[in-house]
Amino acid sequence: MIRSIQAVTGFEYRASTHQAREGENILFSALVKEGDVIPGNAHFDTTKGHIEFRKARPLDCTISEAYDT
């Protein structure tokens, strides 16, 4: 199975997770560093937590019209 995943994705390494939030945690541990500013549209609570845990700042870029449904 590992070779099949490598053939499809082209990646030598992989990390299987049971939920996207765990995959996000792994990804953020490699990419998000202290002092970074991470823009997004209304970060999920777990996403915001993963960012803040790494001493970075989540920046909500949602425009005000998005809240007027």
CYANA upper distance limits for C-alpha pairs under 8 A (distance plus 0.5 A):
  1 MET  CA      5 ILE  CA      6.86
  2 ILE  CA      6 GLN  CA      6.71
  3 ARG  CA      7 ALA  CA      6.53
  4 SER  CA      8 VAL  CA      6.71
  5 ILE  CA      9 THR  CA      6.45
  5 ILE  CA     10 GLY  CA      8.28
  5 ILE  CA     11 PHE  CA      8.37
  6 GLN  CA     10 GLY  CA      5.58
  6 GLN  CA     11 PHE  CA      5.74
  6 GLN  CA     12 GLU  CA      6.26
  6 GLN  CA     13 TYR  CA      8.01
  7 ALA  CA     11 PHE  CA      8.26
 15 ALA  CA     23 GLY  CA      8.20
 16 SER  CA     23 GLY  CA      8.35
 17 THR  CA     22 GLU  CA      6.56
 17 THR  CA     23 GLY  CA      6.42
 18 HIS  CA     22 GLU  CA      7.71
 19 GLN  CA     23 GLY  CA      7.28
 20 ALA  CA     24 GLU  CA      6.56
 21 ARG  CA     25 ASN  CA      6.63
 21 ARG  CA     46 THR  CA      7.40
 21 ARG  CA     47 THR  CA      7.93
 22 GLU  CA     26 ILE  CA      6.83
 23 GLY  CA     27 LEU  CA      6.66
 24 GLU  CA     28 PHE  CA      6.40
 24 GLU  CA     47 THR  CA      8.01
 25 ASN  CA     29 SER  CA      6.61
 25 ASN  CA     50 HIS  CA      6.72
 26 ILE  CA     30 ALA  CA      7.30
 27 LEU  CA     31 LEU  CA      6.77
 28 PHE  CA     32 VAL  CA      5.55
 28 PHE  CA     50 HIS  CA      7.57
 28 PHE  CA     51 ILE  CA      7.81
 29 SER  CA     33 LYS  CA      8.42
 29 SER  CA     54 ARG  CA      8.23
 32 VAL  CA     36 ASP  CA      7.04
 32 VAL  CA     51 ILE  CA      7.47
 32 VAL  CA     54 ARG  CA      7.26
 32 VAL  CA     56 ALA  CA      7.59
 33 LYS  CA     54 ARG  CA      6.64
 33 LYS  CA     55 LYS  CA      7.68
 33 LYS  CA     56 ALA  CA      6.89
 34 GLU  CA     54 ARG  CA      6.21
 34 GLU  CA     55 LYS  CA      5.17
 34 GLU  CA     56 ALA  CA      5.44
 35 GLY  CA     55 LYS  CA      6.74
 35 GLY  CA     56 ALA  CA      5.28
 35 GLY  CA     57 ARG  CA      7.45
 36 ASP  CA     55 LYS  CA      8.37
 36 ASP  CA     56 ALA  CA      5.28
 36 ASP  CA     57 ARG  CA      6.75
 37 VAL  CA     56 ALA  CA      6.41
 37 VAL  CA     57 ARG  CA      5.30
 37 VAL  CA     58 PRO  CA      6.41
 37 VAL  CA     59 LEU  CA      6.96
 38 ILE  CA     51 ILE  CA      8.06
 38 ILE  CA     56 ALA  CA      7.86
 38 ILE  CA     57 ARG  CA      6.60
 38 ILE  CA     58 PRO  CA      5.31
 38 ILE  CA     59 LEU  CA      6.18
 39 PRO  CA     58 PRO  CA      6.50
 39 PRO  CA     59 LEU  CA      5.01
 39 PRO  CA     60 ASP  CA      6.50
 39 PRO  CA     61 CYS  CA      6.86
 40 GLY  CA     58 PRO  CA      7.84
 40 GLY  CA     59 LEU  CA      6.70
 40 GLY  CA     60 ASP  CA      5.84
 40 GLY  CA     61 CYS  CA      6.19
 40 GLY  CA     62 THR  CA      7.96
 41 ASN  CA     60 ASP  CA      6.02
 41 ASN  CA     61 CYS  CA      5.82
 41 ASN  CA     62 THR  CA      5.35
 42 ALA  CA     60 ASP  CA      6.03
 42 ALA  CA     61 CYS  CA      7.80
 42 ALA  CA     62 THR  CA      6.70
 43 HIS  CA     47 THR  CA      6.35
 43 HIS  CA     48 LYS  CA      6.25
 43 HIS  CA     58 PRO  CA      8.02
 43 HIS  CA     60 ASP  CA      7.40
 44 PHE  CA     48 LYS  CA      6.66
 45 ASP  CA     49 GLY  CA      6.62
 46 THR  CA     50 HIS  CA      6.61
 47 THR  CA     51 ILE  CA      6.80
 48 LYS  CA     52 GLU  CA      6.62
 48 LYS  CA     58 PRO  CA      6.58
 49 GLY  CA     53 PHE  CA      6.37
 50 HIS  CA     54 ARG  CA      7.18
 51 ILE  CA     55 LYS  CA      7.30
 51 ILE  CA     56 ALA  CA      5.99
 51 ILE  CA     57 ARG  CA      6.95
 51 ILE  CA     58 PRO  CA      6.85
 52 GLU  CA     56 ALA  CA      5.72
 52 GLU  CA     57 ARG  CA      6.51
 52 GLU  CA     58 PRO  CA      7.67
 62 THR  CA     66 ALA  CA      7.25
 63 ILE  CA     67 TYR  CA      8.40
 64 SER  CA     68 ASP  CA      7.85
 65 GLU  CA     69 THR  CA      8.46
